[in-house]
Amino acid sequence: MKDRVSESGIIEDRELAEYYSVMARRYMRIPCRRVLKRVLAKGVEKGRAIDVGTGPGIFPIFISKTLPEIRFKGIDLSPMMVELAKKNAIDEGIGDKIEFEVGSAYSLPCENHSIDLLLCINTLHHLDRPADFFSEVARALKEGGAFVIVDFHRDTSSIIVGIFNLFWRAFFGKHPKAKNGFLESVRSSYTLEEYKSFLEQSKLKDWKLYTRTVEMWIESVKPNPPRSPFDKGG
């Protein structure tokens, strides 16, 4: 397995940003449904939410249309992506129900323990300090708040990576600056052991980590209730 190669998290090329936005709107419906399914499984149907590294805003827009009582704020380091996300929300008829702004994963724009739901989809591999981000998630979330974090993991089988890269090139590879985007993201991602280590170093608690092919998922889990002294068993 190769060493991690860091990938820039800011898209400054307008043509490339617009290309990713168009392709995401066209092809990301299935991934959006998968994330929505996990949000629903956690019982989150209303409240305040943040999407970290929102890009063109595809995930919060999709979820907001299904769960209109969730008030999303999407943040991204790229002003161009924030601009496109705002436009996409307006095009979907919810421009007044969702906010987008330039922001950092290390300093979320919210008060302590004020967020009901946090999403972070395919952004972790851009971060050089994931443990600090996980601690910031812990600061932002309400007690019992939910989170869904998804990214690639570098220790995926090279065969599986090769297969997924073929799909990427078929759907996203028409732009010369985008055709290697999938491989670059995988190479800049972390291994499962690295993710686990970052989580254990952070203040974020009550999580589970699992894989789905090339993806690594980190989700909130409900903490075990305090055990009664009257409970039986060892």
KOLTORGU-330159 format. One record per residue: residue number from 1; residue in three letters; x, y, z of N, C-alpha, C in turn. Coordinates in pm, 1 decimal, padded with zeros to 6 digits. Example, Ala and Ser with C-alpha at 12.3 -4.5 7.8 and 13.67 -1.06 7.14 Angstrom:
REM KOLTORGU-330159
   pos   code         nu         nv         nw        cau        cav        caw         cu         cv         cw
     1    ala    01319.0   -00569.0    00780.0    01230.0   -00450.0    00780.0    01320.0   -00330.0    00780.0
     2    ser    01285.0   -00225.0    00708.0    01367.0   -00106.0    00714.0    01290.0    00003.0    00787.0
This chain:
REM KOLTORGU-330159
   pos   code         nu         nv         nw        cau        cav        caw         cu         cv         cw
     1    met    00083.8   -00119.8    00000.0    00000.0    00000.0    00000.0    00087.3    00124.8    00000.0
     2    lys    00052.0    00220.2   -00086.1    00131.5    00341.5   -00100.1    00104.6    00438.4    00013.9
     3    asp    00202.6    00527.8    00037.5    00185.0    00632.3    00137.9    00077.0    00730.5    00092.1
     4    arg    00018.4    00799.2    00187.7   -00084.9    00897.3    00157.0   -00025.4    01015.8    00082.0
     5    val   -00097.7    01060.2   -00021.7   -00059.7    01178.1   -00099.4   -00168.7    01282.2   -00079.3
     6    ser   -00137.3    01389.8   -00009.6   -00237.1    01490.5    00025.7   -00296.7    01555.8   -00099.0
     7    glu   -00428.7    01580.2   -00094.5   -00500.6    01642.4   -00205.6   -00557.5    01775.8   -00159.4
     8    ser   -00547.1    01875.8   -00242.9   -00600.9    02007.4   -00209.1   -00751.1    02000.0   -00187.1
     9    gly   -00799.9    02076.6   -00089.9   -00942.7    02075.5   -00061.8   -01017.3    02191.9   -00123.0
    10    ile   -00949.5    02280.6   -00194.3   -01013.8    02400.5   -00247.8   -01010.8    02397.3   -00400.6
    11    ile   -01127.1    02403.2   -00462.8   -01135.8    02412.0   -00608.4   -01146.1    02558.9   -00647.0
    12    glu   -01048.1    02606.3   -00720.9   -01045.4    02746.4   -00761.9   -01069.8    02764.7   -00911.5
    13    asp   -01078.9    02654.0   -00983.2   -01104.1    02656.4   -01126.7   -01255.7    02657.6   -01149.0
    14    arg   -01309.7    02768.0   -01198.9   -01454.8    02780.0   -01214.1   -01512.0    02675.9   -01309.8
    15    glu   -01444.0    02653.3   -01421.0   -01494.1    02555.0   -01517.8   -01502.7    02416.7   -01453.8
    16    leu   -01400.2    02378.6   -01376.1   -01399.6    02248.5   -01309.8   -01508.7    02242.3   -01203.0
    17    ala   -01525.8    02349.3   -01126.6   -01628.9    02352.2   -01023.3   -01767.8    02335.9   -01085.0
    18    glu   -01791.9    02406.3   -01195.3   -01921.6    02395.7   -01261.1   -01942.5    02256.6   -01319.6
    19    tyr   -01835.7    02195.3   -01368.1   -01845.8    02059.2   -01422.3   -01884.8    01961.3   -01312.5
    20    tyr   -01816.7    01968.2   -01196.7   -01848.7    01879.9   -01085.2   -01992.9    01901.5   -01038.5
    21    ser   -02037.9    02025.3   -01037.4   -02173.8    02055.1   -00994.2   -02276.5    01990.5   -01087.2
    22    val   -02255.8    02005.0   -01216.5   -02349.0    01946.4   -01314.3   -02349.9    01794.6   -01304.1
    23    met   -02231.9    01733.6   -01293.5   -02223.2    01588.4   -01286.0   -02282.7    01535.6   -01155.1
    24    ala   -02260.5    01608.4   -01046.3   -02315.3    01565.5   -00917.2   -02468.4    01569.0   -00920.5
    25    arg   -02525.2    01673.8   -00977.1   -02670.8    01682.7   -00986.1   -02727.2    01570.8   -01074.3
    26    arg   -02649.5    01529.3   -01169.5   -02697.7    01428.9   -01263.4   -02685.0    01286.7   -01208.8
    27    tyr   -02577.6    01258.6   -01134.1   -02545.4    01119.2   -01101.1   -02542.4    01083.9   -00951.7
    28    met   -02564.3    01179.4   -00862.7   -02545.7    01150.5   -00720.7   -02674.9    01117.4   -00646.6
    29    arg   -02780.2    01088.6   -00717.0   -02907.5    01060.8   -00651.1   -02899.6    00935.4   -00563.7
    30    ile   -02835.4    00829.4   -00613.7   -02826.8    00705.2   -00535.1   -02744.4    00726.0   -00408.2
    31    pro   -02624.3    00787.4   -00415.5   -02552.4    00816.4   -00291.0   -02633.2    00902.4   -00194.2
    32    cys   -02708.7    00998.0   -00245.8   -02792.2    01081.4   -00159.1   -02897.3    00998.0   -00087.1
    33    arg   -02956.8    00905.5   -00157.6   -03057.2    00818.5   -00095.3   -02995.3    00732.8    00014.7
    34    arg   -02873.3    00686.9   -00008.0   -02806.9    00604.0    00093.0   -02780.9    00684.3    00220.5
    35    val   -02736.8    00807.7    00205.9   -02713.1    00891.3    00323.8   -02845.8    00924.5    00391.7
    36    leu   -02947.9    00957.1    00314.1   -03080.0    00984.6    00370.8   -03130.8    00865.7    00451.5
    37    lys   -03110.2    00747.5    00401.4   -03154.0    00626.2    00472.4   -03089.9    00617.8    00609.8
    38    arg   -02961.3    00652.5    00618.7   -02892.1    00646.6    00747.9   -02941.8    00757.9    00841.2
    39    val   -02973.1    00874.3    00785.7   -03027.4    00983.1    00867.0   -03163.1    00942.3    00924.9
    40    leu   -03249.0    00885.5    00841.1   -03380.0    00841.2    00887.0   -03368.0    00731.7    00992.3
    41    ala   -03270.0    00644.3    00975.9   -03250.6    00535.5    01072.1   -03215.2    00588.7    01210.7
    42    lys   -03161.5    00709.6    01215.6   -03125.2    00770.6    01344.2   -03239.2    00853.7    01403.3
    43    gly   -03350.6    00858.6    01333.8   -03467.4    00928.1    01384.8   -03461.0    01078.5    01374.1
    44    val   -03371.5    01130.7    01290.9   -03358.7    01275.3    01275.5   -03453.1    01322.0    01164.4
    45    glu   -03551.7    01402.1    01201.2   -03646.3    01454.0    01102.7   -03662.8    01605.3    01111.2
    46    lys   -03600.2    01668.3    01211.2   -03608.7    01813.4    01225.3   -03489.8    01862.3    01306.8
    47    gly   -03472.6    01994.0    01308.5   -03364.0    02052.8    01386.1   -03259.2    02117.3    01298.4
    48    arg   -03145.7    02151.8    01359.1   -03036.2    02219.8    01290.8   -02933.1    02118.0    01243.3
    49    ala   -02881.4    02140.1    01122.8   -02784.3    02047.5    01065.7   -02674.4    02122.7    00993.6
    50    ile   -02557.1    02061.9    00988.0   -02443.1    02116.5    00914.4   -02390.8    02009.8    00819.5
    51    asp   -02359.1    02051.1    00697.3   -02290.5    01964.8    00601.2   -02151.9    02022.2    00579.2
    52    val   -02049.0    01945.4    00616.0   -01910.5    01993.0    00612.9   -01844.8    01949.8    00481.5
    53    gly   -01789.2    02047.1    00407.7   -01733.1    02018.0    00276.2   -01844.5    01992.7    00176.8
    54    thr   -01940.2    02083.4    00174.2   -02065.4    02060.3    00102.3   -02050.2    02058.0   -00049.6
    55    gly   -01941.1    02116.5   -00103.8   -01927.1    02120.2   -00249.5   -02045.0    02192.4   -00312.1
    56    pro   -02108.2    02133.3   -00414.3   -02222.6    02199.3   -00478.2   -02353.2    02181.8   -00402.5
    57    gly   -02347.4    02129.9   -00278.9   -02465.6    02125.0   -00193.3   -02563.7    02012.7   -00221.8
    58    ile   -02520.8    01911.4   -00294.9   -02613.8    01808.1   -00340.6   -02680.4    01733.8   -00224.5
    59    phe   -02602.0    01694.5   -00123.5   -02657.4    01613.9   -00014.3   -02754.8    01692.3    00073.2
    60    pro   -02719.3    01810.7    00123.3   -02817.1    01882.2    00206.0   -02941.0    01925.8    00128.5
    61    ile   -02926.2    01956.3    00000.0   -03042.5    01993.3   -00080.6   -03137.0    01874.1   -00092.5
    62    phe   -03083.2    01757.8   -00122.1   -03164.8    01636.8   -00137.3   -03237.7    01604.9   -00007.2
    63    ile   -03164.9    01608.8    00104.1   -03225.3    01572.8    00232.3   -03326.4    01678.0    00276.1
    64    ser   -03297.1    01804.7    00250.3   -03390.2    01911.4    00288.0   -03522.4    01899.5    00214.4
    65    lys   -03519.9    01854.2    00091.2   -03644.2    01838.8    00015.2   -03728.3    01724.5    00070.9
    66    thr   -03661.6    01623.1    00126.8   -03733.3    01509.9    00184.7   -03775.7    01537.5    00328.1
    67    leu   -03689.3    01607.7    00402.3   -03714.9    01637.7    00543.7   -03710.5    01789.9    00562.7
    68    pro   -03818.1    01859.2    00526.3   -03815.7    02006.0    00523.8   -03802.0    02071.5    00661.3
    69    glu   -03819.7    01996.0    00769.2   -03805.8    02055.1    00902.4   -03661.7    02054.5    00952.1
    70    ile   -03570.7    01999.2    00873.1   -03428.4    02010.3    00903.9   -03375.6    02137.2    00838.1
    71    arg   -03310.0    02222.1    00915.9   -03253.9    02346.6    00864.9   -03103.9    02329.1    00846.3
    72    phe   -03061.7    02315.2    00723.6   -02921.7    02288.0    00691.8   -02841.3    02415.7    00671.6
    73    lys   -02715.0    02407.3    00713.5   -02614.0    02503.7    00672.8   -02498.7    02422.3    00612.7
    74    gly   -02463.9    02451.5    00488.0   -02352.5    02383.5    00422.6   -02231.0    02474.1    00418.6
    75    ile   -02114.8    02418.3    00451.6   -01991.9    02498.6    00447.5   -01889.3    02432.5    00357.1
    76    asp   -01807.0    02516.3    00295.8   -01700.3    02468.5    00208.1   -01590.3    02574.3    00204.5
    77    leu   -01467.4    02530.5    00182.3   -01356.3    02624.8    00172.7   -01355.4    02699.9    00040.2
    78    ser   -01423.2    02645.8   -00060.5   -01421.3    02705.1   -00194.1   -01536.7    02803.9   -00213.0
    79    pro   -01507.2    02933.0   -00229.9   -01614.4    03029.7   -00257.5   -01693.7    02994.6   -00383.1
    80    met   -01627.2    02936.0   -00482.1   -01696.8    02898.9   -00605.5   -01799.9    02790.6   -00578.9
    81    met   -01763.5    02690.9   -00494.7   -01857.2    02584.2   -00463.0   -01974.9    02637.7   -00382.0
    82    val   -01948.3    02729.1   -00291.9   -02055.9    02789.0   -00213.6   -02152.9    02862.8   -00305.1
    83    glu   -02098.9    02935.9   -00400.9   -02181.8    03007.7   -00498.1   -02268.5    02910.3   -00577.7
    84    leu   -02209.8    02799.4   -00621.7   -02284.1    02700.7   -00699.6   -02389.2    02630.9   -00613.7
    85    ala   -02355.1    02604.1   -00487.1   -02451.1    02540.9   -00396.9   -02573.7    02629.6   -00377.5
    86    lys   -02552.1    02759.5   -00360.5   -02664.5    02852.9   -00346.6   -02751.7    02850.2   -00471.5
    87    lys   -02688.8    02849.2   -00587.8   -02763.6    02845.6   -00713.4   -02843.1    02715.4   -00725.5
    88    asn   -02781.1    02604.5   -00686.9   -02850.2    02475.4   -00694.9   -02971.6    02472.0   -00602.7
    89    ala   -02957.3    02530.3   -00484.6   -03070.3    02533.8   -00391.3   -03185.0    02616.8   -00447.7
    90    ile   -03152.2    02730.2   -00509.7   -03254.5    02814.1   -00571.7   -03323.0    02738.1   -00685.4
    91    asp   -03243.4    02669.9   -00765.6   -03299.7    02593.4   -00877.4   -03395.0    02483.7   -00829.2
    92    glu   -03370.1    02430.7   -00709.4   -03454.7    02325.2   -00653.6   -03569.8    02381.1   -00570.6
    93    gly   -03580.8    02513.7   -00566.6   -03692.7    02576.2   -00498.2   -03681.0    02586.3   -00347.8
    94    ile   -03559.2    02571.2   -00294.4   -03543.2    02579.1   -00148.3   -03431.9    02677.5   -00111.6
    95    gly   -03411.9    02776.7   -00194.4   -03306.1    02873.8   -00169.2   -03322.7    02950.0   -00039.5
    96    asp   -03447.6    02960.4    00009.3   -03472.8    03033.1    00133.3   -03473.9    02941.6    00256.0
    97    lys   -03451.6    02813.5    00235.9   -03460.9    02717.5    00346.0   -03327.2    02654.5    00383.0
    98    ile   -03222.4    02692.0    00313.6   -03091.9    02630.7    00336.6   -02985.1    02738.3    00316.7
    99    glu   -02881.9    02734.0    00400.5   -02774.6    02833.8    00394.9   -02644.6    02767.9    00348.4
   100    phe   -02565.1    02844.5    00275.2   -02430.8    02800.0    00237.0   -02333.4    02913.7    00262.4
   101    glu   -02218.0    02880.6    00316.0   -02117.8    02982.7    00341.6   -01978.5    02920.6    00341.5
   102    val   -01878.7    03005.3    00320.6   -01740.1    02960.9    00329.7   -01709.1    02931.6    00475.8
   103    gly   -01651.0    02815.1    00500.4   -01622.5    02777.4    00638.1   -01527.1    02661.1    00645.8
   104    ser   -01468.6    02643.3    00764.6   -01366.9    02541.2    00787.7   -01420.1    02426.9    00873.1
   105    ala   -01373.7    02307.6    00843.4   -01410.1    02189.9    00922.9   -01355.5    02198.1    01064.5
   106    tyr   -01253.2    02279.6    01084.5   -01191.3    02291.7    01215.9   -01255.4    02399.6    01302.3
   107    ser   -01348.1    02475.4    01245.7   -01414.5    02582.5    01320.9   -01557.4    02595.9    01268.1
   108    leu   -01643.9    02506.3    01310.0   -01780.0    02501.9    01258.1   -01859.7    02624.0    01305.3
   109    pro   -01941.5    02679.7    01216.5   -02014.3    02804.2    01248.5   -02139.2    02777.8    01331.7
   110    cys   -02118.8    02741.7    01456.9   -02231.4    02713.3    01544.7   -02187.3    02722.9    01690.6
   111    glu   -02284.5    02736.5    01779.1   -02257.1    02740.2    01921.2   -02226.7    02598.7    01971.7
   112    asn   -02174.3    02592.2    02091.2   -02147.8    02461.6    02152.2   -02277.7    02383.0    02168.4
   113    his   -02272.7    02256.2    02130.7   -02382.5    02161.7    02153.4   -02516.4    02216.5    02105.3
   114    ser   -02518.2    02259.3    01978.3   -02638.7    02321.0    01921.3   -02689.2    02252.3    01794.7
   115    ile   -02619.3    02149.4    01748.7   -02650.7    02086.5    01620.4   -02713.1    01948.4    01642.3
   116    asp   -02821.6    01923.2    01566.6   -02890.1    01793.9    01576.7   -02830.8    01689.0    01483.4
   117    leu   -02773.2    01733.9    01370.8   -02722.0    01641.1    01269.7   -02601.5    01701.2    01200.6
   118    leu   -02499.3    01621.4    01181.0   -02381.6    01663.9    01103.9   -02352.1    01561.1    00995.7
   119    leu   -02333.0    01611.7    00875.0   -02290.6    01530.1    00761.5   -02151.9    01573.3    00717.0
   120    cys   -02073.5    01478.7    00672.1   -01943.6    01508.7    00611.7   -01916.9    01399.1    00509.6
   121    ile   -01942.7    01429.0    00382.7   -01937.8    01327.9    00276.7   -01819.0    01354.6    00183.8
   122    asn   -01726.1    01261.5    00181.3   -01608.5    01268.1    00093.8   -01526.5    01396.0    00113.7
   123    thr   -01508.0    01432.4    00238.6   -01427.7    01550.1    00272.1   -01308.4    01516.1    00360.5
   124    leu   -01318.7    01409.4    00440.3   -01212.1    01375.4    00535.2   -01075.2    01362.5    00469.0
   125    his   -01071.8    01311.9    00346.6   -00941.7    01290.0    00282.4   -00872.0    01421.8    00247.2
   126    his   -00945.8    01533.1    00255.1   -00883.8    01664.1    00234.9   -00821.4    01718.9    00363.4
   127    leu   -00852.4    01657.6    00476.7   -00811.4    01711.6    00606.0   -00680.4    01649.2    00653.1
   128    asp   -00589.0    01732.9    00699.4   -00462.6    01683.4    00753.7   -00469.1    01661.2    00904.4
   129    arg   -00580.0    01707.3    00967.5   -00595.1    01690.5    01112.5   -00734.2    01634.3    01144.5
   130    pro   -00760.7    01511.1    01102.7   -00894.0    01455.1    01125.8   -00933.2    01448.5    01273.2
   131    ala   -00838.0    01421.9    01363.2   -00871.9    01413.5    01505.3   -00926.3    01546.6    01556.1
   132    asp   -00868.9    01656.9    01509.3   -00917.8    01789.1    01548.9   -01059.5    01812.0    01495.0
   133    phe   -01085.5    01765.7    01374.3   -01219.8    01777.9    01318.7   -01319.4    01697.2    01400.5
   134    phe   -01284.1    01573.7    01435.7   -01375.4    01491.4    01515.3   -01406.4    01557.5    01649.8
   135    ser   -01307.3    01621.0    01710.7   -01331.1    01691.9    01836.5   -01423.3    01811.4    01815.0
   136    glu   -01410.3    01876.7    01699.9   -01498.4    01989.1    01668.4   -01641.9    01939.9    01647.6
   137    val   -01657.7    01822.2    01589.8   -01790.7    01761.8    01576.7   -01851.6    01741.6    01715.6
   138    ala   -01770.7    01690.5    01809.0   -01818.9    01667.6    01945.6   -01861.7    01798.8    02010.5
   139    arg   -01789.4    01905.7    01984.0   -01825.4    02036.4    02039.8   -01958.7    02085.2    01984.6
   140    ala   -01981.0    02063.6    01856.0   -02097.8    02120.1    01788.1   -02227.3    02045.7    01817.3
   141    leu   -02219.6    01914.7    01833.1   -02340.6    01834.1    01843.8   -02409.2    01848.3    01979.2
   142    lys   -02541.9    01849.2    01975.3   -02618.3    01836.5    02098.2   -02593.7    01698.8    02159.9
   143    glu   -02625.5    01685.9    02287.0   -02622.0    01553.0    02347.4   -02722.6    01464.5    02274.5
   144    gly   -02675.7    01352.6    02226.6   -02761.6    01264.9    02148.4   -02772.1    01303.0    02002.4
   145    gly   -02697.4    01407.3    01960.5   -02697.7    01446.4    01819.6   -02639.4    01337.8    01731.1
   146    ala   -02678.6    01339.1    01603.5   -02638.9    01233.0    01510.6   -02536.1    01284.1    01410.6
   147    phe   -02452.5    01193.3    01362.4   -02358.8    01228.2    01256.2   -02342.3    01111.6    01160.5
   148    val   -02320.4    01145.8    01033.3   -02290.8    01048.7    00927.2   -02172.0    01102.8    00850.6
   149    ile   -02061.6    01030.8    00854.7   -01936.6    01072.5    00790.6   -01894.5    00962.3    00694.2
   150    val   -01869.0    00997.4    00569.3   -01835.6    00898.6    00466.9   -01712.0    00944.3    00390.6
   151    asp   -01622.0    00851.4    00363.3   -01507.3    00882.9    00279.1   -01449.6    00752.8    00223.5
   152    phe   -01341.9    00765.8    00149.0   -01272.1    00649.0    00098.4   -01172.5    00599.6    00202.9
   153    his   -01120.2    00478.9    00181.8   -01009.5    00433.0    00266.6   -00900.4    00375.1    00177.8
   154    arg   -00779.0    00415.2    00208.0   -00664.2    00388.1    00121.5   -00627.2    00239.3    00115.8
   155    asp   -00670.1    00163.1    00214.1   -00635.7    00020.7    00216.4   -00741.7   -00065.7    00146.7
   156    thr   -00823.2   -00004.7    00061.9   -00916.2   -00080.8   -00021.2   -00839.1   -00167.5   -00120.1
   157    ser   -00894.0   -00282.8   -00153.4   -00833.3   -00370.2   -00253.2   -00808.2   -00294.2   -00383.3
   158    ser   -00689.7   -00313.1   -00440.3   -00655.7   -00244.2   -00565.4   -00749.1   -00286.5   -00679.3
   159    ile   -00800.4   -00408.3   -00672.9   -00893.7   -00454.8   -00776.0   -01024.1   -00376.2   -00768.4
   160    ile   -01075.2   -00359.3   -00646.3   -01199.5   -00283.4   -00628.2   -01179.2   -00138.0   -00668.7
   161    val   -01064.6   -00080.8   -00631.1   -01035.1    00057.4   -00670.1   -01033.8    00069.7   -00822.4
   162    gly   -00972.0   -00028.8   -00889.1   -00965.8   -00025.5   -01034.6   -01103.3   -00030.1   -01099.1
   163    ile   -01192.3   -00112.1   -01043.4   -01328.1   -00122.4   -01097.3   -01403.9    00009.4   -01079.3
   164    phe   -01394.7    00065.7   -00959.8   -01464.8    00191.4   -00933.2   -01405.1    00305.8   -01015.8
   165    asn   -01276.6    00299.2   -01043.7   -01215.0    00403.0   -01124.9   -01269.3    00400.5   -01268.1
   166    leu   -01299.4    00281.5   -01317.5   -01359.7    00271.0   -01450.7   -01496.4    00339.6   -01454.0
   167    phe   -01575.4    00317.7   -01348.3   -01705.9    00384.5   -01340.5   -01688.8    00536.0   -01331.6
   168    trp   -01591.6    00578.8   -01248.8   -01567.4    00723.4   -01235.4   -01534.9    00785.4   -01370.2
   169    arg   -01444.3    00723.3   -01443.0   -01404.3    00778.8   -01572.9   -01520.9    00780.1   -01670.7
   170    ala   -01609.2    00680.4   -01659.6   -01723.8    00675.0   -01750.2   -01820.4    00789.3   -01724.8
   171    phe   -01838.4    00826.5   -01596.4   -01937.5    00928.0   -01561.2   -01878.3    01067.9   -01544.2
   172    phe   -01755.1    01075.9   -01489.0   -01696.5    01205.2   -01454.8   -01570.4    01237.8   -01534.2
   173    gly   -01524.3    01145.8   -01616.9   -01392.4    01159.8   -01677.3   -01383.8    01241.0   -01804.6
   174    lys   -01492.1    01305.4   -01844.0   -01488.8    01380.4   -01969.5   -01410.3    01510.5   -01957.7
   175    his   -01399.1    01561.7   -01834.6   -01318.1    01681.5   -01813.6   -01175.3    01637.5   -01783.0
   176    pro   -01075.0    01692.7   -01853.0   -00936.5    01645.0   -01834.2   -00885.2    01660.0   -01690.9
   177    lys   -00935.4    01759.6   -01617.5   -00889.4    01778.9   -01480.5   -00967.1    01693.7   -01380.6
   178    ala   -01070.7    01626.4   -01428.1   -01153.1    01545.2   -01338.2   -01129.7    01395.2   -01355.0
   179    lys   -01068.4    01354.5   -01465.9   -01062.7    01211.7   -01496.0   -00983.9    01130.7   -01393.9
   180    asn   -00888.2    01192.3   -01324.9   -00811.7    01121.2   -01222.3   -00859.6    01152.9   -01080.4
   181    gly   -00975.6    01218.8   -01070.9   -01023.9    01265.2   -00941.3   -01046.6    01154.6   -00840.6
   182    phe   -01100.8    01041.6   -00886.7   -01128.7    00931.5   -00793.6   -00999.6    00874.7   -00735.7
   183    leu   -00902.8    00845.8   -00821.9   -00776.0    00789.1   -00774.0   -00703.1    00886.5   -00682.3
   184    glu   -00706.9    01013.3   -00714.9   -00641.5    01113.3   -00630.0   -00705.9    01117.7   -00492.0
   185    ser   -00838.2    01103.8   -00487.0   -00908.3    01105.4   -00359.1   -00875.2    00981.6   -00275.9
   186    val   -00872.3    00866.4   -00340.2   -00838.6    00743.2   -00267.8   -00696.2    00750.5   -00213.4
   187    arg   -00603.8    00799.6   -00294.9   -00463.7    00807.3   -00252.1   -00442.9    00907.1   -00137.6
   188    ser   -00531.8    01004.8   -00126.1   -00518.2    01102.6   -00018.3   -00601.3    01064.9    00105.0
   189    ser   -00673.0    00953.9    00096.3   -00754.2    00910.7    00210.0   -00667.7    00835.6    00311.4
   190    tyr   -00728.3    00799.7    00423.1   -00657.2    00731.1    00531.5   -00696.0    00583.5    00535.1
   191    thr   -00619.3    00504.9    00606.9   -00653.8    00363.7    00625.8   -00755.5    00350.9    00737.8
   192    leu   -00816.6    00234.0    00747.8   -00914.5    00212.4    00854.2   -00851.3    00226.8    00991.8
   193    glu   -00729.5    00176.6    01006.9   -00661.0    00188.7    01135.9   -00629.9    00334.5    01168.2
   194    glu   -00595.8    00412.1    01066.1   -00570.1    00554.6    01088.5   -00697.0    00626.9    01130.4
   195    tyr   -00808.8    00596.4    01062.1   -00935.8    00657.9    01101.4   -00969.1    00623.5    01246.0
   196    lys   -00954.9    00497.1    01281.4   -00985.7    00454.0    01417.6   -00897.6    00525.8    01518.8
   197    ser   -00769.9    00541.4    01486.9   -00677.3    00610.7    01576.4   -00717.8    00756.9    01594.5
   198    phe   -00754.5    00823.6    01485.2   -00798.3    00963.6    01493.3   -00921.6    00976.4    01583.2
   199    leu   -01014.9    00884.9    01567.5   -01136.3    00888.3    01648.3   -01104.4    00869.4    01796.6
   200    glu   -01016.6    00777.6    01825.6   -00981.9    00750.0    01964.6   -00903.9    00864.9    02028.2
   201    gln   -00831.3    00941.3    01945.7   -00757.8    01058.0    01996.6   -00850.3    01176.9    02022.9
   202    ser   -00967.9    01177.0    01961.3   -01057.7    01292.3    01965.4   -01153.4    01284.6    02084.2
   203    lys   -01236.3    01387.7    02094.3   -01337.9    01394.4    02199.5   -01471.1    01335.6    02154.9
   204    leu   -01477.8    01287.9    02031.5   -01602.4    01232.8    01979.3   -01624.0    01091.8    02034.5
   205    lys   -01741.3    01069.2    02088.7   -01773.1    00940.0    02149.3   -01893.4    00876.2    02079.2
   206    asp   -01919.7    00752.6    02115.1   -02038.7    00681.0    02068.2   -02045.8    00676.5    01915.9
   207    trp   -01944.0    00616.8    01855.3   -01938.0    00604.4    01710.4   -01916.4    00458.5    01671.1
   208    lys   -01949.7    00430.2    01546.6   -01913.3    00300.5    01488.0   -01851.0    00325.9    01353.3
   209    leu   -01756.1    00243.1    01316.2   -01683.2    00255.4    01190.1   -01699.2    00125.0    01113.9
   210    tyr   -01737.0    00135.5    00987.6   -01751.3    00015.3    00905.5   -01723.9    00050.6    00759.8
   211    thr   -01713.1   -00049.6    00675.3   -01679.4   -00027.2    00534.7   -01789.4   -00077.7    00442.4
   212    arg   -01796.2   -00013.8    00326.7   -01878.1   -00059.0    00214.4   -01790.8   -00043.1    00090.5
   213    thr   -01734.8   -00151.3    00044.8   -01640.4   -00152.5   -00069.1   -01532.9   -00045.6   -00049.8
   214    val   -01532.0    00057.6   -00136.7   -01426.9    00159.9   -00127.0   -01455.1    00262.7   -00018.4
   215    glu   -01572.5    00256.3    00041.1   -01613.3    00359.1    00136.1   -01588.5    00317.8    00280.7
   216    met   -01561.1    00418.8    00362.6   -01553.1    00405.0    00506.8   -01663.7    00492.4    00565.3
   217    trp   -01746.5    00436.0    00650.7   -01856.8    00508.1    00713.4   -01832.4    00518.6    00863.2
   218    ile   -01852.9    00638.1    00917.7   -01849.8    00660.1    01062.3   -01984.7    00718.9    01099.9
   219    glu   -02053.6    00654.0    01191.7   -02186.5    00699.1    01231.2   -02199.2    00705.9    01382.1
   220    ser   -02289.6    00791.1    01426.2   -02322.1    00796.4    01567.6   -02401.8    00672.9    01607.7
   221    val   -02382.2    00630.3    01729.2   -02462.6    00523.0    01787.5   -02513.3    00572.0    01922.4
   222    lys   -02627.6    00521.3    01962.3   -02681.9    00561.9    02091.0   -02599.0    00500.0    02202.7
   223    pro   -02558.3    00581.1    02302.1   -02479.2    00525.7    02412.6   -02561.4    00427.6    02494.3
   224    asn   -02492.8    00331.5    02553.2   -02561.3    00237.5    02641.5   -02611.2    00312.1    02764.2
   225    pro   -02736.0    00289.9    02807.1   -02786.2    00359.3    02926.2   -02711.9    00313.8    03050.7
   226    pro   -02703.5    00401.1    03151.9   -02637.8    00360.2    03276.7   -02703.0    00234.7    03333.0
   227    arg   -02621.1    00147.6    03381.5   -02672.2    00020.9    03430.6   -02726.6    00034.7    03571.8
   228    ser   -02847.2   -00015.8    03593.6   -02908.1   -00010.1    03724.6   -02839.9   -00107.9    03818.8
   229    pro   -02822.6   -00070.2    03945.1   -02764.6   -00166.4    04040.5   -02852.7   -00286.9    04063.6
   230    phe   -02978.8   -00277.8    04016.9   -03069.2   -00388.8    04035.1   -03067.8   -00485.5    03915.9
   231    asp   -02992.3   -00446.1    03807.3   -02981.8   -00535.2    03693.0   -02910.7   -00663.0    03733.1
   232    lys   -02955.0   -00771.0    03677.8   -02891.3   -00899.3    03703.0   -02788.2   -00925.9    03593.7
   233    gly   -02696.1   -01009.8    03622.2   -02595.8   -01048.1    03522.7   -02460.0   -01005.2    03566.6
   234    gly   -02358.4   -01055.7    03491.3   -02221.0   -01027.4    03529.3   -02176.8   -00891.1    03485.7
